[in-house]
Amino acid sequence: MKKLLSPLFLGITAIAFIIISCAKSDDAPIYDAAAQFKTDSVALKNYVSQKYPDAQYNSETGIWYKILAEGTGNYQYKIVDTLNAKAFKVNPTVKYTGRLLNGSIFDQTETDKTASFELLTNTGYNYPFESTLIPAWTFAFAPKKIGDVDLGGLTEKGLQKGAKIHIMAPSKFCYGNRAVGPIPANSPLDFVIEVVDIK
């Protein structure tokens, strides 16, 4: 009898858990990316007008930015083919600071240290497909165009060695509706990125 009740009890428990889980998910709000982008746009416009009124606006992405230093490098961004998609690839070394719009720092390179990574991204306004970086960084690094391929970058030549850029991006091009460590879901973010080297 005990052997028969254990599987029966487990089965009933599992069914109850599924019903409760379904009920909770039906009550969960549906994420509306367009509505969130509008909310972020208002928040960023207010933030920029109060703190950085000379920042420029990229209407294709909703990213605000300011070039703090042009850089002296002459890196040539190139298009690479990756299974029928066009992409660009870059290996920068940077110093950076990331902030929430309330001013709190959520990440930064340590004093006298740098961070290096590989950025491989598809073209246009879609999310990168092989990158550990958020899309906002892709737009910061990418040139506007390479040949006749529109990359949607913020600058003509892309970031060069010695360049320093301040970007303020909507959550769509940051972590979206995911909370990541100290970053709440749906957070527009503020970054200052200094390019120590690029290859």
LOTORKE-638298 format. One line per 3 residues: number of its first residue (from 1); for each residue x, y, z of N, C-alpha, C. Coordinates in steps of 0.02 Angstrom, whole numbers, plus 50000, padded with zeros to 5 digits. Layout:
N
NUM = X,Y,Z,X,Y,Z,X,Y,Z ~ ...
This chain:
199
1 = 50041,49940,50000,50000,50000,50000,50043,50063,50000 ~ 50098,50063,50041,50142,50121,50044,50173,50133,49976 ~ 50191,50078,49940,50223,50085,49875,50174,50115,49825
4 = 50111,50103,49830,50061,50129,49785,50046,50203,49801 ~ 50045,50222,49865,50029,50290,49884,50085,50339,49866 ~ 50147,50319,49870,50202,50365,49855,50199,50392,49784
7 = 50192,50349,49731,50186,50376,49664,50123,50417,49655 ~ 50068,50396,49686,50005,50433,49681,50012,50502,49712 ~ 50043,50505,49772,50054,50568,49807,50099,50614,49765
10 = 50152,50586,49737,50197,50626,49695,50162,50653,49634 ~ 50120,50612,49603,50082,50633,49544,50035,50690,49559 ~ 49998,50684,49614,49950,50736,49635,49988,50801,49651
13 = 50045,50794,49685,50085,50853,49702,50110,50888,49639 ~ 50133,50848,49591,50158,50877,49528,50103,50914,49491 ~ 50043,50885,49487,49987,50917,49453,49968,50982,49488
16 = 49966,50981,49554,49949,51041,49592,50001,51096,49579 ~ 50064,51077,49576,50118,51125,49564,50110,51157,49494 ~ 50093,51117,49444,50084,51142,49376,50025,51191,49373
19 = 49970,51173,49406,49911,51217,49407,49927,51284,49440 ~ 49962,51281,49496,49980,51343,49532,50028,51385,49489 ~ 50077,51352,49457,50124,51388,49414,50089,51422,49356
22 = 50042,51387,49325,50005,51416,49269,49964,51476,49291 ~ 49934,51470,49349,49893,51525,49375,49936,51586,49386 ~ 49997,51577,49413,50041,51634,49426,50064,51665,49360
25 = 50081,51625,49311,50107,51653,49249,50052,51691,49211 ~ 49988,51671,49218,49934,51707,49186,49926,51778,49215 ~ 49944,51786,49278,49938,51850,49311,49998,51895,49299
28 = 50053,51867,49274,50114,51906,49264,50103,51956,49207 ~ 50129,52017,49216,50121,52066,49162,50158,52045,49100 ~ 50131,52062,49042,50163,52047,48979,50211,52103,48962
31 = 50272,52085,48944,50323,52134,48927,50307,52165,48860 ~ 50302,52231,48859,50289,52268,48797,50351,52310,48781 ~ 50391,52285,48733,50455,52317,48716,50445,52388,48691
34 = 50394,52400,48650,50382,52467,48623,50363,52516,48679 ~ 50321,52495,48724,50301,52538,48780,50361,52552,48825 ~ 50403,52501,48837,50462,52511,48878,50511,52559,48845
37 = 50518,52554,48779,50562,52599,48743,50539,52672,48750 ~ 50473,52683,48747,50446,52751,48757,50460,52776,48827 ~ 50450,52732,48876,50465,52751,48946,50538,52768,48955
40 = 50582,52726,48926,50654,52739,48930,50673,52804,48896 ~ 50641,52818,48838,50657,52878,48800,50642,52941,48840 ~ 50586,52941,48876,50568,52998,48918,50618,53005,48975
43 = 50634,52949,49008,50682,52950,49064,50750,52975,49041 ~ 50773,52950,48983,50839,52971,48957,50838,53045,48937 ~ 50785,53067,48905,50782,53138,48885,50786,53184,48946
46 = 50750,53167,48999,50752,53206,49061,50821,53203,49092 ~ 50850,53144,49095,50917,53134,49124,50969,53175,49087 ~ 50968,53170,49020,51017,53206,48979,51007,53282,48985
49 = 50945,53305,48982,50933,53378,48984,50956,53407,49051 ~ 50952,53369,49105,50973,53393,49170,51048,53389,49181 ~ 51080,53336,49154,51151,53324,49170,51199,53334,49112
52 = 51177,53319,49051,51222,53320,48993,51187,53353,48933 ~ 51169,53417,48939,51129,53449,48886,51164,53454,48818 ~ 51230,53444,48816,51264,53448,48752,51273,53380,48718
55 = 51242,53328,48746,51246,53261,48716,51206,53260,48651 ~ 51228,53217,48605,51193,53208,48541,51145,53149,48545 ~ 51095,53150,48502,51044,53098,48502,51046,53059,48437
58 = 51046,52993,48441,51042,52950,48382,50970,52925,48377 ~ 50934,52952,48328,50862,52937,48324,50848,52864,48304 ~ 50895,52830,48272,50884,52760,48252,50884,52713,48312
61 = 50923,52730,48363,50930,52685,48421,50901,52713,48485 ~ 50894,52779,48490,50872,52809,48553,50931,52818,48601 ~ 50992,52809,48576,51052,52817,48618,51075,52890,48615
64 = 51090,52917,48674,51120,52983,48680,51195,52972,48689 ~ 51236,53017,48661,51308,53007,48667,51346,53073,48661 ~ 51407,53072,48687,51452,53129,48681,51522,53101,48671
67 = 51557,53126,48621,51627,53106,48610,51669,53149,48657 ~ 51703,53117,48704,51745,53153,48752,51816,53160,48726 ~ 51837,53113,48684,51903,53116,48651,51897,53077,48586
70 = 51923,53106,48531,51917,53075,48466,51960,53012,48459 ~ 52018,53012,48490,52065,52957,48480,52112,52971,48422 ~ 52169,52939,48424,52220,52952,48373,52235,52891,48331
73 = 52202,52836,48345,52215,52775,48307,52189,52778,48236 ~ 52208,52729,48197,52185,52725,48128,52161,52654,48113 ~ 52123,52625,48160,52098,52557,48151,52047,52556,48094
76 = 52054,52507,48049,52007,52500,47993,51959,52443,48008 ~ 51897,52460,48021,51845,52409,48032,51832,52373,47966 ~ 51822,52308,47969,51810,52268,47909,51748,52226,47917
79 = 51714,52213,47862,51657,52168,47860,51683,52096,47852 ~ 51655,52050,47891,51671,51979,47884,51605,51942,47871 ~ 51609,51887,47832,51550,51847,47819,51545,51791,47870
82 = 51486,51782,47898,51474,51728,47945,51408,51694,47928 ~ 51412,51640,47891,51353,51602,47872,51296,51646,47846 ~ 51309,51679,47791,51259,51720,47756,51240,51785,47792
85 = 51277,51803,47843,51264,51867,47876,51328,51909,47872 ~ 51321,51974,47869,51379,52017,47869,51389,52042,47940 ~ 51452,52045,47961,51468,52064,48029,51533,52102,48031
88 = 51547,52134,48087,51614,52161,48097,51641,52133,48163 ~ 51706,52129,48166,51739,52098,48224,51793,52145,48248 ~ 51798,52153,48314,51848,52198,48342,51868,52172,48411
91 = 51931,52185,48430,51958,52164,48495,51984,52225,48533 ~ 51941,52260,48569,51964,52319,48605,51987,52303,48677 ~ 52029,52347,48702,52048,52349,48772,52024,52416,48798
94 = 51987,52415,48853,51954,52476,48876,51960,52487,48951 ~ 51944,52548,48970,51928,52565,49039,51856,52592,49035 ~ 51815,52576,49084,51745,52599,49080,51715,52606,49149
97 = 51660,52644,49151,51618,52650,49210,51546,52645,49187 ~ 51507,52603,49222,51436,52596,49206,51394,52619,49265 ~ 51344,52660,49250,51300,52687,49303,51227,52677,49286
100 = 51187,52672,49338,51114,52677,49329,51097,52752,49324 ~ 51037,52768,49302,51019,52838,49296,51014,52874,49364 ~ 51011,52835,49418,51010,52867,49485,51081,52885,49508
103 = 51131,52871,49465,51200,52890,49480,51242,52835,49511 ~ 51211,52781,49534,51250,52729,49566,51290,52688,49515 ~ 51353,52675,49531,51398,52636,49488,51383,52562,49498
106 = 51369,52526,49444,51357,52454,49450,51416,52413,49426 ~ 51462,52444,49388,51521,52409,49364,51572,52459,49339 ~ 51636,52442,49348,51690,52484,49320,51755,52446,49322
109 = 51801,52467,49280,51868,52437,49283,51903,52465,49344 ~ 51946,52424,49373,51984,52447,49431,52036,52498,49409 ~ 52057,52541,49455,52108,52590,49441,52170,52555,49414
112 = 52199,52582,49361,52259,52556,49328,52250,52487,49298 ~ 52187,52465,49288,52174,52402,49255,52129,52413,49195 ~ 52129,52365,49149,52088,52370,49089,52048,52306,49080
115 = 52002,52308,49033,51962,52248,49015,51970,52238,48940 ~ 51979,52175,48919,51985,52159,48848,51932,52108,48830 ~ 51909,52111,48768,51856,52065,48746,51855,52063,48670
118 = 51819,52015,48643,51807,52012,48572,51735,52030,48559 ~ 51725,52073,48510,51657,52092,48490,51647,52071,48418 ~ 51601,52025,48407,51582,52004,48340,51508,52016,48335
121 = 51487,52058,48288,51417,52076,48286,51390,52078,48215 ~ 51325,52066,48209,51292,52073,48145,51279,52146,48130 ~ 51260,52162,48069,51251,52231,48050,51180,52254,48064
124 = 51170,52319,48063,51104,52348,48071,51085,52356,48144 ~ 51020,52359,48157,50996,52376,48224,50974,52315,48264 ~ 50997,52256,48245,50981,52195,48282,51032,52183,48337
127 = 51016,52136,48381,51062,52121,48435,51122,52083,48409 ~ 51181,52093,48439,51239,52054,48420,51226,51980,48430 ~ 51254,51938,48387,51241,51867,48393,51298,51828,48424
130 = 51357,51857,48430,51412,51822,48462,51452,51873,48503 ~ 51423,51898,48555,51458,51948,48594,51437,51942,48667 ~ 51485,51955,48710,51468,51958,48781,51449,52029,48800
133 = 51449,52074,48752,51434,52144,48764,51362,52160,48747 ~ 51336,52211,48780,51268,52232,48765,51267,52270,48698 ~ 51210,52272,48663,51206,52305,48598,51227,52378,48599
136 = 51215,52414,48654,51235,52485,48657,51310,52493,48644 ~ 51350,52446,48668,51421,52450,48656,51437,52437,48582 ~ 51399,52395,48550,51408,52382,48479,51399,52447,48440
139 = 51346,52484,48454,51335,52547,48420,51389,52598,48435 ~ 51416,52596,48496,51470,52642,48515,51533,52627,48474 ~ 51550,52563,48466,51612,52544,48431,51605,52548,48356
142 = 51549,52529,48328,51541,52522,48255,51545,52589,48219 ~ 51575,52589,48160,51568,52648,48117,51498,52651,48089 ~ 51478,52708,48063,51411,52713,48033,51403,52665,47975
145 = 51455,52662,47933,51453,52619,47874,51523,52591,47859 ~ 51524,52533,47830,51585,52507,47799,51565,52493,47727 ~ 51594,52532,47681,51573,52525,47612,51500,52543,47605
148 = 51461,52498,47576,51389,52511,47569,51347,52475,47622 ~ 51381,52447,47673,51347,52411,47726,51335,52458,47785 ~ 51272,52469,47802,51253,52512,47858,51259,52473,47923
151 = 51303,52497,47968,51312,52464,48033,51273,52499,48088 ~ 51253,52561,48076,51214,52597,48127,51255,52624,48184 ~ 51322,52628,48175,51364,52654,48228,51353,52728,48242
154 = 51378,52751,48299,51367,52820,48319,51417,52869,48287 ~ 51475,52843,48266,51527,52887,48237,51545,52865,48167 ~ 51575,52909,48128,51593,52894,48059,51643,52837,48052
157 = 51698,52840,48090,51752,52791,48083,51749,52735,48135 ~ 51703,52738,48182,51703,52691,48238,51754,52713,48290 ~ 51749,52687,48350,51796,52707,48402,51867,52686,48385
160 = 51914,52730,48399,51984,52719,48385,52024,52718,48450 ~ 52086,52696,48446,52130,52697,48505,52134,52768,48532 ~ 52125,52775,48597,52127,52840,48629,52060,52875,48632
163 = 52009,52847,48599,51942,52878,48600,51910,52869,48668 ~ 51867,52916,48684,51827,52911,48746,51757,52934,48729 ~ 51707,52893,48747,51638,52909,48730,51594,52900,48791
166 = 51544,52942,48796,51494,52937,48849,51429,52919,48814 ~ 51400,52861,48831,51336,52840,48801,51284,52830,48855 ~ 51222,52846,48838,51165,52836,48881,51112,52801,48839
169 = 51098,52738,48856,51059,52696,48811,50995,52669,48843 ~ 50942,52661,48803,50880,52630,48828,50892,52557,48844 ~ 50850,52530,48887,50858,52460,48910,50856,52410,48853
172 = 50821,52427,48798,50818,52384,48739,50888,52365,48715 ~ 50935,52411,48720,51003,52399,48697,51052,52388,48755 ~ 51023,52373,48814,51064,52355,48872,51046,52284,48891
175 = 51011,52274,48947,50993,52206,48968,50918,52192,48961 ~ 50882,52238,48929,50811,52226,48917,50772,52218,48981 ~ 50727,52169,48982,50684,52159,49041,50713,52108,49089
178 = 50779,52096,49086,50812,52051,49133,50848,52092,49186 ~ 50843,52070,49248,50884,52099,49302,50951,52063,49301 ~ 51006,52101,49304,51072,52071,49303,51112,52101,49361
181 = 51125,52060,49412,51162,52085,49470,51127,52145,49499 ~ 51164,52201,49507,51134,52261,49537,51092,52302,49487 ~ 51086,52278,49425,51048,52315,49374,50977,52289,49373
184 = 50928,52330,49390,50858,52308,49387,50836,52297,49314 ~ 50785,52257,49305,50755,52247,49239,50732,52314,49211 ~ 50733,52321,49146,50709,52381,49111,50747,52445,49130
187 = 50813,52438,49138,50853,52496,49158,50891,52527,49100 ~ 50878,52591,49084,50923,52626,49039,50990,52634,49076 ~ 51045,52633,49039,51111,52636,49072,51155,52691,49043
190 = 51203,52712,49084,51250,52766,49069,51321,52737,49073 ~ 51358,52743,49018,51427,52717,49016,51475,52771,48992 ~ 51534,52771,49021,51591,52808,48993,51642,52754,48975
193 = 51662,52752,48911,51708,52701,48886,51769,52736,48857 ~ 51828,52716,48881,51891,52741,48854,51926,52684,48819 ~ 51945,52693,48756,51977,52641,48717,52053,52647,48726
196 = 52081,52599,48763,52153,52599,48775,52190,52571,48714 ~ 52161,52521,48683,52191,52491,48622,52135,52457,48583 ~ 52147,52446,48519,52098,52412,48477,52135,52376,48421
199 = 52114,52314,48409,52145,52276,48354,52098,52223,48329
